[in-house]
Amino acid sequence: MPPAHWASNMKDESHLPVAEQSLVYRLRKRAEIRRQIPGRLSVTEGKPDRIANLLDEAADELESLKMQVIALKTLLDIERNMK
């Protein structure tokens, strides 16, 4: 099951060509698709899909790192403006 926090926050990029879709969107979409494939053993047994979970974890980490970079850039801009 995908984490609830991203489903409502994920910007729909499906209308864009794949080359223009964000990596985070593609990782999460791939995880979602894997979890819905009826023939997958994890689906038929009702178990978590470890690879789908890993894809979501990677997307979470990328988002976290992106937010850290934004925060650091903001701090640098503030510091530069104070001089």
Residue frames as a rotation matrix with the C-alpha (Angstrom) as fourth column:
MET 1
0.580 0.815 0.000 0.00
0.815 -0.580 0.000 0.00
0.000 0.000 -1.000 0.00
PRO 2
-0.159 -0.675 0.720 1.48
0.571 -0.658 -0.491 3.37
0.805 0.334 0.490 -0.93
PRO 3
-0.716 -0.134 -0.685 2.09
0.669 -0.411 -0.619 5.85
-0.199 -0.902 0.384 1.85
ALA 4
0.294 0.955 0.033 -1.00
0.942 -0.284 -0.178 8.01
-0.160 0.084 -0.984 2.33
HIS 5
0.208 -0.217 -0.954 1.01
0.309 -0.910 0.275 11.23
-0.928 -0.352 -0.123 2.56
TRP 6
-0.755 -0.614 -0.231 2.11
0.000 -0.352 0.936 11.28
-0.656 0.707 0.266 -1.06
ALA 7
-0.490 0.594 0.638 -1.07
0.863 0.437 0.255 10.29
-0.127 0.675 -0.727 -2.86
SER 8
0.591 0.785 -0.187 -2.83
0.759 -0.619 -0.202 13.54
-0.274 -0.023 -0.961 -2.10
ASN 9
0.429 -0.511 -0.745 0.31
-0.096 -0.846 0.525 15.66
-0.898 -0.153 -0.412 -2.57
MET 10
-0.436 -0.675 0.595 1.57
0.499 0.369 0.784 14.08
-0.749 0.639 0.176 -5.78
LYS 11
-0.077 0.330 -0.941 1.19
-0.643 -0.738 -0.206 16.40
-0.762 0.589 0.269 -8.74
ASP 12
0.540 0.345 0.768 -0.28
0.306 0.769 -0.561 14.53
-0.784 0.538 0.310 -11.68
GLU 13
-0.149 -0.697 -0.701 2.39
-0.631 -0.479 0.610 14.52
-0.761 0.534 -0.369 -14.35
SER 14
-0.145 0.111 0.983 0.85
0.375 0.926 -0.049 11.74
-0.916 0.362 -0.176 -16.45
HIS 15
0.854 0.518 0.051 -0.03
0.269 -0.355 -0.896 14.19
-0.446 0.778 -0.442 -19.23
LEU 16
0.457 -0.775 -0.436 3.66
-0.780 -0.585 0.222 15.01
-0.427 0.238 -0.872 -19.71
PRO 17
0.579 -0.400 -0.711 6.04
-0.346 0.668 -0.658 12.99
0.738 0.627 0.249 -21.87
VAL 18
0.842 -0.247 -0.480 8.05
0.509 0.660 0.553 10.57
0.180 -0.709 0.681 -19.72
ALA 19
-0.125 -0.975 0.185 11.22
0.835 -0.204 -0.512 12.58
0.536 0.090 0.839 -20.31
GLU 20
-0.393 0.036 0.919 9.53
-0.171 -0.985 -0.035 15.59
0.903 -0.171 0.394 -18.67
GLN 21
0.747 0.650 -0.139 8.08
-0.027 0.239 0.971 13.73
0.664 -0.722 0.196 -15.68
SER 22
0.225 -0.677 0.700 9.98
-0.941 -0.338 -0.025 14.09
0.253 -0.653 -0.713 -12.42
LEU 23
-0.564 -0.532 -0.631 11.96
-0.316 0.846 -0.430 11.16
0.762 -0.043 -0.646 -11.11
VAL 24
-0.890 0.285 0.355 9.93
-0.326 0.145 -0.934 11.20
-0.318 -0.947 -0.036 -7.89
TYR 25
0.075 0.970 -0.232 6.67
-0.908 -0.030 -0.418 11.00
-0.412 0.242 0.878 -9.86
ARG 26
0.159 -0.052 -0.986 7.98
-0.747 0.647 -0.155 8.11
0.646 0.761 0.064 -11.98
LEU 27
-0.857 -0.491 -0.155 9.24
-0.249 0.659 -0.709 6.18
0.451 -0.569 -0.687 -8.93
ARG 28
-0.673 0.659 0.336 5.90
-0.437 0.013 -0.899 6.56
-0.597 -0.752 0.280 -7.14
LYS 29
0.228 0.770 -0.595 3.89
-0.960 0.078 -0.268 5.71
-0.160 0.633 0.758 -10.25
ARG 30
-0.241 -0.403 -0.883 5.95
-0.564 0.798 -0.210 2.58
0.790 0.448 -0.419 -10.83
ALA 31
-0.984 -0.090 0.155 5.39
-0.179 0.468 -0.865 1.51
0.006 -0.879 -0.476 -7.20
GLU 32
-0.266 0.963 0.046 1.65
-0.709 -0.163 -0.686 2.10
-0.653 -0.215 0.726 -7.60
ILE 33
0.234 0.317 -0.919 1.55
-0.921 0.376 -0.105 0.05
0.312 0.871 0.380 -10.80
ARG 34
-0.659 -0.567 -0.494 3.51
-0.375 0.817 -0.438 -2.84
0.652 -0.103 -0.751 -9.23
ARG 35
-0.890 0.314 0.331 1.06
-0.266 0.234 -0.935 -3.01
-0.371 -0.920 -0.125 -6.35
GLN 36
0.011 0.982 -0.189 -1.89
-0.758 -0.115 -0.642 -3.31
-0.652 0.151 0.743 -8.72
ILE 37
-0.384 -0.188 -0.904 -0.64
-0.818 0.523 0.239 -6.13
0.428 0.831 -0.354 -10.96
PRO 38
0.536 0.784 0.312 -3.07
-0.836 0.443 0.324 -8.98
0.116 -0.434 0.893 -10.19
GLY 39
0.792 -0.190 -0.581 -0.64
0.006 0.953 -0.303 -11.84
0.611 0.236 0.756 -10.89
ARG 40
-0.168 -0.914 0.369 2.10
-0.511 -0.240 -0.825 -10.60
0.843 -0.327 -0.427 -8.53
LEU 41
-0.237 0.001 -0.971 2.70
0.555 0.821 -0.135 -12.95
0.797 -0.572 -0.195 -5.62
SER 42
-0.956 -0.147 -0.256 2.66
0.295 -0.505 -0.811 -10.10
-0.010 -0.850 0.526 -3.11
VAL 43
-0.604 0.797 0.010 -0.76
-0.763 -0.581 0.285 -9.01
0.233 0.164 0.959 -4.42
THR 44
0.040 0.664 -0.746 -2.29
-0.305 0.719 0.624 -12.48
0.951 0.203 0.231 -4.39
GLU 45
-0.193 -0.184 -0.964 -0.93
0.746 0.610 -0.266 -13.21
0.637 -0.771 0.020 -0.89
GLY 46
0.792 0.559 0.245 -1.76
0.312 -0.717 0.623 -9.73
0.524 -0.417 -0.742 0.41
LYS 47
0.350 -0.766 -0.539 1.86
0.847 0.013 0.532 -9.14
-0.400 -0.643 0.653 1.38
PRO 48
0.618 -0.196 -0.762 3.82
-0.213 -0.974 0.078 -5.92
-0.757 0.114 -0.643 0.96
ASP 49
0.838 -0.409 0.360 5.71
0.480 0.240 -0.844 -5.52
0.258 0.880 0.398 -2.29
ARG 50
0.421 -0.739 -0.526 9.27
0.624 -0.185 0.760 -4.93
-0.658 -0.648 0.383 -1.12
ILE 51
-0.539 -0.631 0.557 10.44
0.839 -0.345 0.420 -3.40
-0.073 0.694 0.716 -4.40
ALA 52
0.177 0.683 0.709 7.44
0.568 -0.659 0.494 -1.05
0.804 0.315 -0.504 -4.53
ASN 53
0.881 0.110 -0.460 8.19
0.465 -0.376 0.801 -0.06
-0.085 -0.920 -0.383 -0.94
LEU 54
-0.052 -0.987 -0.155 11.81
0.776 -0.137 0.616 0.58
-0.628 -0.088 0.773 -1.90
LEU 55
-0.380 0.003 0.925 10.70
0.790 -0.519 0.326 2.76
0.481 0.855 0.194 -4.82
ASP 56
0.670 0.689 0.277 8.55
0.390 -0.644 0.659 4.81
0.632 -0.334 -0.700 -2.43
GLU 57
0.663 -0.502 -0.555 11.42
0.578 -0.127 0.806 5.02
-0.476 -0.855 0.206 0.06
ALA 58
-0.406 -0.832 0.379 13.74
0.885 -0.253 0.392 6.30
-0.230 0.494 0.839 -2.67
ALA 59
-0.038 0.490 0.871 11.16
0.591 -0.691 0.415 8.92
0.806 0.531 -0.263 -3.70
ASP 60
0.891 0.356 -0.283 10.79
0.420 -0.407 0.811 10.01
0.174 -0.841 -0.512 -0.06
GLU 61
0.231 -0.897 -0.376 14.56
0.732 -0.094 0.674 10.39
-0.641 -0.431 0.635 0.27
LEU 62
-0.485 -0.374 0.790 14.82
0.840 -0.451 0.302 12.40
0.243 0.810 0.533 -2.94
GLU 63
0.407 0.718 0.565 12.06
0.434 -0.696 0.572 14.73
0.804 0.012 -0.595 -1.75
SER 64
0.838 -0.144 -0.526 13.76
0.497 -0.197 0.845 15.11
-0.226 -0.970 -0.094 1.63
LEU 65
-0.182 -0.983 0.012 17.11
0.846 -0.151 0.512 15.94
-0.501 0.103 0.859 0.03
LYS 66
-0.265 0.166 0.950 15.44
0.729 -0.611 0.310 18.41
0.632 0.774 0.041 -2.33
MET 67
0.788 0.603 0.120 13.85
0.348 -0.598 0.722 20.18
0.507 -0.527 -0.682 0.65
GLN 68
0.525 -0.682 -0.510 17.23
0.638 -0.082 0.766 20.31
-0.564 -0.727 0.392 2.42
VAL 69
-0.458 -0.690 0.561 18.85
0.887 -0.320 0.332 21.87
-0.050 0.650 0.759 -0.65
ILE 70
0.148 0.609 0.780 16.06
0.528 -0.715 0.458 24.47
0.836 0.344 -0.427 -0.87
ALA 71
0.917 0.198 -0.346 16.47
0.395 -0.349 0.850 25.28
0.047 -0.916 -0.398 2.83
LEU 72
0.114 -0.963 -0.246 20.24
0.776 -0.068 0.627 25.65
-0.620 -0.262 0.739 2.48
LYS 73
-0.431 -0.210 0.877 19.87
0.810 -0.518 0.274 27.89
0.397 0.829 0.394 -0.58
THR 74
0.578 0.723 0.378 17.41
0.413 -0.659 0.628 30.05
0.704 -0.207 -0.680 1.35
LEU 75
0.769 -0.355 -0.532 19.83
0.501 -0.181 0.846 30.35
-0.397 -0.917 0.039 4.25
LEU 76
-0.297 -0.921 0.252 22.66
0.885 -0.166 0.435 31.29
-0.359 0.353 0.864 1.89
ASP 77
-0.128 0.340 0.932 20.49
0.661 -0.671 0.336 33.95
0.739 0.659 -0.139 0.25
ILE 78
0.881 0.466 -0.084 19.58
0.349 -0.517 0.782 35.38
0.321 -0.718 -0.618 3.64
GLU 79
0.402 -0.822 -0.403 23.23
0.669 -0.037 0.742 35.41
-0.625 -0.568 0.535 4.69
ARG 80
-0.438 -0.579 0.687 24.27
0.897 -0.330 0.295 37.14
0.056 0.746 0.664 1.46
ASN 81
0.200 0.637 0.744 21.55
0.512 -0.716 0.475 39.77
0.835 0.286 -0.470 1.86
MET 82
0.886 0.108 -0.450 22.71
0.460 -0.308 0.833 40.53
-0.048 -0.945 -0.323 5.42
LYS 83
-0.016 -0.990 -0.138 26.21
0.875 -0.081 0.478 41.49
-0.484 -0.113 0.867 4.25
